Amino acid sequence: VTRLDADAAALAAEPATAPTEVARPGDLAYCIYTSGSTGRPKGALLEHRQVTRLMINDRLPFAFGPDDVWTLFHSCCFDFSVWEMYGALLYGGRLVIVPRAVAQDPAAFLQLVVRERVTVLNQTPTSFYNFAREAGRQGAALALRYVIFGGEALGPLHLREFKQAHPAVALVNMYGITE
């Protein structure tokens, strides 16, 4: 019997009960620094209930589900990463972690999005404009359902060609999610 077999047997012997509650809704989930609408950096303390409310909200125009594929494109120091991680996890989807070198290369990132059949893409407008130009150059077949923008002001005119090429993709501006 190998260690792997022994570990598998021990795991199978565990009772099939719900895990013990570790965190409560009012407990701190994380602290992130943001300049917010003031332009002055400040620490924002977010509780578990706020993360859940961000993702599960009756006012959000989304129908996320377990078939969705998300990317973790942004640094964990950026509030948009919370949306990316918890979006996939809370809806049972798949999260593709984007290596930094790929995130910095629009052609490589496009290849990853196509290969992984990404359906939910979260981008700053500047990053997306580069991605969209590359997608247009390559005539890429995308599985995208949503592109969600945040982190900086969006210039809608920069989206015209992408929207014409991919009319079924919903483009959503969520600038300032931590606030």
C-alpha positions in Angstrom: 0.0 0.0 0.0 1.5 3.3 -1.1 1.1 6.6 0.9 -1.2 7.8 -1.8 -3.5 4.8 -1.3 -3.4 5.2 2.4 -4.3 9.0 2.1 -7.1 8.1 -0.3 -8.5 5.5 2.1 -8.3 7.9 5.0 -10.1 10.5 3.0 -12.8 8.0 2.0 -13.4 7.1 5.6 -14.1 10.8 6.6 -17.8 11.4 7.3 -19.7 13.3 4.6 -20.8 16.2 6.7 -20.6 19.9 6.1 -17.3 21.5 7.2 -17.2 23.3 10.5 -17.9 27.1 10.1 -14.6 29.0 10.3 -15.6 32.5 9.2 -18.7 34.4 9.9 -20.3 37.0 7.5 -19.0 39.9 9.6 -15.5 38.7 9.9 -12.8 40.5 7.9 -12.1 38.8 4.6 -9.2 41.1 3.4 -7.8 44.6 3.4 -7.0 46.2 0.1 -5.6 49.6 -0.7 -7.4 51.8 -3.1 -7.4 55.4 -4.2 -11.1 55.2 -4.7 -12.8 58.3 -6.0 -10.6 60.6 -3.9 -7.3 59.8 -5.6 -5.8 59.4 -2.1 -4.7 55.8 -1.1 -6.6 54.3 1.8 -7.1 50.9 3.2 -10.5 49.4 2.6 -11.5 46.6 5.1 -13.9 44.1 3.5 -16.0 41.5 5.3 -17.1 38.1 4.0 -20.6 39.4 3.6 -19.4 42.2 1.4 -17.6 39.9 -0.9 -20.6 37.6 -1.1 -22.9 40.7 -1.8 -20.5 41.8 -4.5 -20.9 38.5 -6.3 -24.4 37.5 -5.5 -26.6 40.5 -6.0 -30.1 40.7 -7.4 -29.2 43.9 -9.2 -26.3 42.5 -11.2 -27.1 41.8 -14.9 -25.2 38.4 -15.0 -26.1 34.8 -15.2 -22.9 33.2 -14.1 -22.7 29.5 -13.6 -20.6 26.4 -13.3 -19.8 26.3 -17.1 -18.2 29.7 -16.9 -14.4 30.0 -17.3 -12.8 33.1 -15.6 -9.3 34.4 -15.7 -7.2 35.6 -12.8 -5.5 38.3 -14.9 -4.9 40.9 -12.2 -2.5 41.1 -9.3 -4.0 40.1 -5.9 -3.1 43.6 -4.8 -5.8 45.0 -7.1 -9.4 44.9 -6.0 -10.5 43.5 -9.4 -8.8 40.2 -8.5 -11.4 39.6 -5.8 -14.2 39.8 -8.5 -12.2 37.4 -10.6 -11.4 34.8 -7.9 -14.7 34.8 -6.1 -16.7 35.0 -9.3 -15.4 31.7 -10.4 -15.4 30.1 -6.9 -18.9 31.2 -5.8 -20.6 30.2 -9.0 -18.7 26.9 -9.4 -16.8 27.9 -12.5 -13.2 27.4 -13.5 -10.5 29.9 -12.8 -7.5 30.1 -15.2 -4.5 31.8 -13.5 -2.8 34.0 -16.1 1.0 34.1 -15.8 2.4 37.7 -15.6 4.3 37.4 -18.9 1.1 36.2 -20.7 -0.9 39.1 -19.2 1.7 41.5 -20.6 1.5 40.1 -24.1 -1.8 40.7 -25.9 -1.2 37.9 -28.5 -0.3 35.3 -25.8 -3.2 36.4 -23.7 -5.6 36.0 -26.6 -4.2 32.5 -27.3 -4.9 31.6 -23.6 -8.4 33.0 -23.8 -9.2 31.1 -27.0 -7.5 27.8 -25.8 -9.2 27.8 -22.4 -12.6 28.9 -23.8 -12.8 31.8 -21.4 -16.4 33.0 -21.0 -16.0 35.8 -18.4 -13.2 38.3 -18.9 -12.4 41.0 -16.4 -10.2 43.8 -17.7 -9.1 47.3 -17.2 -10.1 49.3 -20.4 -6.5 49.8 -21.4 -5.7 46.1 -21.3 -8.8 45.3 -23.1 -8.2 47.7 -25.9 -4.9 45.9 -26.6 -6.7 42.5 -26.4 -9.5 43.7 -28.7 -7.0 45.0 -31.3 -5.2 41.6 -31.3 -8.5 39.7 -31.5 -9.4 41.8 -34.5 -6.1 41.2 -36.2 -6.3 37.4 -35.7 -10.0 37.1 -36.3 -10.2 35.1 -33.1 -13.2 32.8 -32.4 -14.0 33.7 -28.8 -16.3 31.9 -26.3 -16.7 35.1 -24.3 -20.1 35.8 -22.8 -19.1 38.9 -20.7 -16.3 41.4 -20.6 -16.4 43.3 -17.3 -14.5 46.5 -17.1 -13.0 48.1 -13.9 -10.0 50.0 -12.6 -10.2 53.1 -14.8 -12.5 55.1 -16.9 -14.0 53.4 -20.0 -13.9 54.9 -23.5 -17.0 53.4 -25.2 -15.9 54.5 -28.7 -12.8 52.2 -28.3 -15.2 49.2 -28.1 -17.1 49.8 -31.4 -15.1 47.4 -33.6 -15.0 44.6 -31.0 -18.8 44.9 -30.4 -19.4 44.8 -34.2 -17.3 41.6 -34.5 -18.7 40.0 -31.3 -22.3 41.3 -30.9 -23.3 38.5 -28.4 -20.7 39.5 -25.9 -22.1 41.7 -23.1 -19.8 44.6 -22.2 -20.3 45.8 -18.6 -18.7 48.8 -16.9 -18.1 48.1 -13.1 -15.6 50.8 -12.4 -14.8 51.1 -8.7 -16.0 47.7 -7.2 -14.4 48.2 -3.8 -16.2 51.5 -3.2 
